[in-house]
Amino acid sequence: MIIAVDTDGLKEETGNFLHECLRRIIPASPQHIYVLLSKNKLLESYQPYTNCLRIALTKQNALLSLQEINDVLKKQKADILLTGNILLAASTKIKCGFLTASLIPVSVKTFKVFFNHFLLKKSYKNASLIFAAWKIEKQNITDEYKLDKERVQVIHYGINDIAPVLNFEDQQIIQAKYAEGFAYFLISQEHITAEQLLFLLKAFSIFKKKLKSTMKFLVYTKNYNYENINKLLKDYRFKTDVILCDQLMSSSTEIFKGAYAIIFSTIQSDHYQMVLKAIALSTAAICYRGLIEEEIFDDAALYYNEFVPEQIAANMMLLYKDENLKKSLSAKAQARHELFSWDRSAGDFRLAIEKAFG
C-alpha cells in the first residue's frame, strides 16, 4: 500500500502520538510506502527509511493547501490518507483514517465553531476508520454520530519511561534533593490556579492536623505560577511544609520516583501524560474517579468522587497509615504499564490500518 500521512500535529519528540507510532511502524512495514506530507517541517529523523518519502507542502492558506495535498495524493497514487485535519478528512476522495484531536491536535483554526462541528460530522462520515485515544471517546463518537463501533478503534497513548522500583536508600537521596530529606506528596501541574491550589492546601491541612506527620507537599509547576502561590502561602499554617519545584529546572521522572504518592486534581493538556508517567514509574496515585482515569489505573489508584478536600485528605491518610496499601498500588501500577507502551500502541495502530485497508 501507499500510505499518505498528513503530519500536521506531528512533532519529532518523545510523547507525540504520531511520531512515536510512525517511527516504529515505518521500519517494521517495508512492504508499504509512506508518503509524509509536511508543512514547515524537515522530518529529519525519517530520512534513513527507504520506504518513506517526505514531501514539503508550500501553501499556507487552508483551501490552497487542501488542493495541494489532493494533487500530491493523486500524483503519488496514494491508497489511503491518515490525517487529523477535519477539512482534509471531510473532503478527501481516497480512503481515509481519521485521528481525533485526543491523539493528534492540529492547527486548523480558520473556521467558526458551528462550521467546525459540521466538518467534524462529515469527517466521521467520510472516514473509513477513526482512531480515538479512550474507550469513552469511542462511545461518545459512535453514540452522537450513529456510527458502527467497528469503524472506531481505540489506540492508547504510550509512555517510554520504565523504571525499577526504588529501594529505600535511592528514595532518601531524591527526598534530600527536593524535599529537605522528608517524604512528600506530589502535585504535578503546569498551569495551577489559585482555586485549585487552595483546594489541595485545604486537603493537606486536614491531613497534617489529624496525623501530625513530617510529610511535605511538593508543588511541581512552572515558575511563573510562583507569585500567586506565594500569596496563598503567606498566611497558610503549614507553609513551611509546602515546597515549590520548577518544572523547567528539574527532572519529572526523578521527582515522580521519589514521591510517596502523587495527587491528580485536574485535567489539562499534559494531564494524561502525567498519569501515564505515574503508571510507568509505579507511583501510588490519588485521582478523581473519571472514566479515562479508571481506564488507565483500574484498581491501581485511590479515587475521590467529588472535588472536596475531605475526600483527598482521607485518601492521603489511608496511604500514610497503610504502607502495604501503598506497595500494593505501586505493584498494580507497574503491572498496568505494559498496557500503555508505545510499542503496543504502534502495533495496534499498524494492525488496524492493515486490517481496514490492506
C-alpha positions in Angstrom: 0.0 0.0 0.0 1.0 3.6 -0.5 0.0 5.3 2.8 0.0 9.1 2.8 0.3 10.8 6.2 -0.7 14.4 6.9 1.9 15.4 9.5 0.2 18.5 10.8 0.4 17.9 14.6 3.5 15.7 14.4 6.5 16.8 16.5 9.7 14.8 16.4 9.8 14.4 20.2 9.0 11.9 22.9 5.3 11.6 23.7 3.9 12.8 20.3 1.5 10.1 19.3 2.0 10.2 15.5 5.8 10.4 15.8 6.0 7.6 18.4 3.9 5.3 16.2 5.4 6.2 12.8 9.0 5.7 13.8 8.1 2.2 14.9 5.7 1.3 12.0 7.6 2.5 9.0 10.8 0.4 9.5 8.6 -2.6 10.5 6.5 -2.3 7.3 8.9 -2.4 4.3 6.1 -3.7 2.1 4.3 -0.3 2.4 5.4 3.1 1.1 4.8 6.0 3.4 4.4 9.5 2.0 4.8 12.1 4.7 3.2 15.4 3.8 4.9 18.2 5.8 4.4 21.9 6.2 7.4 23.8 7.7 9.0 20.6 9.0 12.2 18.8 7.9 11.3 15.5 9.5 15.0 14.6 9.5 14.5 11.6 11.7 12.6 9.9 8.9 15.3 10.4 6.3 17.0 6.9 6.8 13.9 5.0 6.0 14.0 3.7 2.4 10.2 3.2 2.3 9.5 6.8 3.3 9.0 9.7 1.0 8.9 13.2 2.5 7.1 15.9 0.6 7.2 19.6 1.6 3.9 21.5 1.2 4.2 25.1 0.2 0.7 26.5 0.6 -0.2 28.2 3.9 -3.8 29.1 3.1 -6.1 26.3 4.3 -8.0 25.9 1.0 -4.9 26.2 -1.2 -3.2 23.7 1.0 -6.1 21.3 0.6 -5.8 21.5 -3.2 -2.0 21.0 -3.0 -2.4 17.9 -0.8 -5.1 16.4 -3.1 -2.7 16.9 -6.1 0.1 15.1 -4.2 -2.2 12.2 -3.3 -3.2 11.8 -6.9 0.4 12.1 -8.2 1.8 9.6 -5.7 -1.2 7.2 -6.3 -1.9 7.1 -2.5 -4.2 4.3 -1.4 -5.1 5.8 1.9 -4.6 9.0 3.9 -4.1 9.3 7.6 -5.0 12.8 9.0 -6.3 14.7 12.0 -7.3 17.6 9.8 -11.1 17.8 9.7 -11.2 19.8 6.4 -9.0 17.3 4.7 -10.8 14.2 6.2 -14.1 15.7 5.2 -13.2 16.3 1.6 -10.6 13.6 0.5 -11.7 11.3 -2.3 -9.5 8.4 -1.2 -9.9 6.0 1.8 -9.2 7.9 5.0 -8.1 7.1 8.5 -9.1 10.0 10.8 -7.3 10.6 14.1 -9.3 12.5 16.6 -7.9 15.6 18.5 -7.2 13.4 21.5 -4.4 11.8 19.6 -3.2 14.5 17.2 -4.3 18.1 17.8 -3.9 20.0 14.6 -3.6 23.7 13.8 -6.7 24.4 11.7 -8.4 27.4 13.4 -9.8 29.2 10.5 -13.5 28.2 10.9 -16.2 29.2 13.3 -17.4 26.7 15.9 -20.6 25.7 14.1 -18.7 25.1 10.8 -16.1 23.0 12.6 -18.9 20.9 14.0 -20.3 20.4 10.5 -16.8 19.4 9.2 -16.2 17.1 12.1 -19.5 15.3 11.4 -18.6 15.0 7.7 -15.1 13.8 8.6 -16.6 10.9 10.7 -18.9 10.0 7.9 -16.3 10.1 5.2 -13.5 8.3 7.1 -13.2 4.5 6.6 -11.6 4.3 10.0 -11.5 6.6 13.1 -8.8 6.4 15.8 -9.6 7.6 19.3 -7.4 7.6 22.5 -10.0 6.4 25.0 -13.0 4.0 25.3 -15.3 6.7 26.5 -14.4 8.8 23.5 -15.3 6.0 21.2 -18.6 5.6 22.9 -19.4 9.3 22.6 -18.5 9.4 18.9 -20.5 6.3 18.0 -23.5 7.4 20.0 -23.6 11.0 18.9 -22.8 10.4 15.2 -24.6 7.0 14.9 -21.5 5.2 13.7 -20.7 1.5 13.6 -18.5 0.7 16.5 -16.2 -1.3 14.3 -15.2 1.9 12.5 -13.8 3.5 15.6 -10.6 2.0 17.0 -9.1 2.8 20.4 -5.3 3.3 20.3 -4.0 4.3 23.7 -1.2 6.8 24.3 2.0 5.1 25.5 4.9 6.0 27.8 8.5 5.3 27.3 9.9 5.6 30.9 10.4 2.3 32.5 11.9 2.5 36.0 12.7 -0.2 38.5 11.1 0.1 41.9 13.3 2.3 44.1 14.9 1.0 47.2 14.8 3.0 50.4 18.3 4.5 50.0 17.5 5.8 46.5 14.3 7.4 47.6 16.1 9.1 50.5 18.5 10.6 48.1 15.7 12.1 46.0 13.9 13.3 49.1 17.0 15.0 50.3 17.4 16.8 46.9 13.9 18.0 46.6 12.1 17.9 49.9 14.6 18.6 52.7 15.0 14.9 53.3 11.3 14.2 54.1 8.7 12.1 52.3 6.4 14.1 50.2 3.0 14.1 48.4 3.3 15.4 44.9 1.1 17.6 42.8 2.4 18.0 39.2 0.5 20.6 37.2 1.9 23.0 34.6 -0.8 25.6 35.0 -2.2 25.6 38.5 -4.8 28.2 39.5 -5.2 29.7 43.0 -8.5 27.9 43.3 -7.0 24.5 42.5 -4.1 25.0 44.9 -6.3 26.3 47.7 -8.4 23.1 47.3 -5.3 21.0 47.7 -3.8 23.0 50.5 -7.1 22.5 52.5 -6.7 18.7 52.0 -3.1 18.9 53.1 -4.1 20.9 56.2 -6.7 18.2 57.2 -4.1 15.5 56.8 -1.4 17.4 58.8 -3.8 18.3 61.7 -5.0 14.7 62.1 -1.8 12.8 61.7 0.9 15.3 62.9 3.3 13.9 60.3 6.5 15.4 58.8 5.2 14.8 55.3 5.9 17.6 52.8 3.7 18.8 49.9 5.7 19.4 46.7 4.1 21.5 44.0 5.8 20.7 40.7 4.9 23.6 38.4 6.2 26.3 36.1 7.9 29.2 37.9 5.5 31.8 36.6 3.0 30.5 39.0 5.2 31.2 42.0 3.9 34.7 42.7 0.3 33.7 43.0 1.2 30.6 45.0 3.3 32.6 47.5 0.4 34.9 48.1 -1.7 32.0 49.1 1.0 30.6 51.3 1.6 33.8 53.2 -0.9 33.0 56.0 -1.0 29.3 55.5 -0.4 27.4 58.7 1.8 24.7 57.1 3.6 26.9 54.6 7.0 25.6 55.7 5.9 22.1 54.6 5.0 23.3 51.1 7.8 23.2 48.5 7.7 24.7 45.1 9.7 23.0 42.4 10.2 24.5 38.9 9.3 22.1 36.0 11.9 23.8 33.8 14.8 23.1 36.2 14.2 19.6 37.5 13.5 16.1 36.3 9.9 14.9 36.4 11.0 11.3 36.3 13.2 11.7 39.4 10.5 13.6 41.3 7.9 11.1 40.4 10.2 8.3 41.6 10.8 9.9 44.9 7.2 10.8 45.7 5.3 9.0 48.4 2.2 9.4 46.3 1.0 11.8 43.5 -2.3 13.6 43.6 -4.1 14.4 40.3 -6.6 17.2 40.8 -7.4 18.5 37.3 -7.4 17.7 33.6 -5.0 19.7 31.4 -3.2 19.3 28.1 -0.4 17.3 29.8 -2.7 15.5 32.3 -2.8 12.1 30.8 0.9 12.0 30.1 1.5 12.7 33.8 -1.0 10.0 34.7 0.8 7.5 32.4 4.2 8.5 33.9 2.8 7.6 37.3 1.9 4.2 35.9 5.3 3.8 34.3 7.2 4.7 37.5 4.9 2.6 39.7 4.0 5.7 41.8 1.0 5.4 44.1 -1.7 7.8 43.0 -4.8 9.6 44.2 -7.1 10.9 41.5 -10.6 11.9 40.5 -12.8 9.0 39.5 -13.2 9.9 35.9 -13.8 7.3 33.1 -10.4 7.9 31.5 -8.6 7.7 34.8 -10.3 4.4 35.6 -9.4 3.2 32.1 -5.8 3.9 32.9 -5.5 2.9 36.5 -8.3 0.4 37.1 -7.7 -0.6 40.7 -4.1 0.8 40.8 -5.2 4.1 42.4 -7.3 5.6 45.2 -10.2 7.6 43.9 -12.2 10.5 45.1 -15.7 11.2 43.7 -16.2 14.9 44.5 -13.9 17.9 44.5 -13.9 18.3 48.2 -10.8 18.5 50.3 -12.0 15.9 52.9 -12.1 13.1 50.3 -8.5 13.7 49.1 -7.3 14.1 52.8 -9.0 10.8 53.6 -7.0 9.0 50.8 -3.8 10.7 51.9 -4.3 9.4 55.4 -5.1 5.9 54.1 -1.8 5.7 52.2 0.2 7.2 55.1 -1.2 4.8 57.7 -1.0 1.7 55.5 2.4 1.1 53.8 1.1 -2.2 52.5 -1.7 -0.4 50.6 0.9 1.9 49.0 3.1 -1.0 48.0 0.0 -2.8 46.5 -1.0 0.2 44.4 2.6 0.6 43.2 2.7 -3.1 42.2 -0.6 -2.8 40.4 0.6 0.3 38.5 3.7 -1.5 37.4 1.6 -4.3 36.1 -0.6 -1.9 34.0 2.4 -0.3 32.4 2.6 -2.9 29.6 -0.9 -1.8 28.5 0.4 1.7 27.8 3.7 1.1 26.0 4.4 2.9 22.7 5.4 -0.5 21.1 1.9 -1.8 21.9 0.2 1.4 20.6 2.2 1.4 17.4 1.5 -2.3 16.9 -2.3 -1.8 17.4 -2.2 1.2 15.1 -0.4 -0.7 12.3 -2.7 -3.8 12.6 -5.8 -1.6 12.5 -4.6 0.1 9.3 -3.7 -3.1 7.6 -7.0 -4.8 8.6 -9.1 -1.9 7.4 -7.2 -1.0 4.2 -4.9 -3.9 3.3 
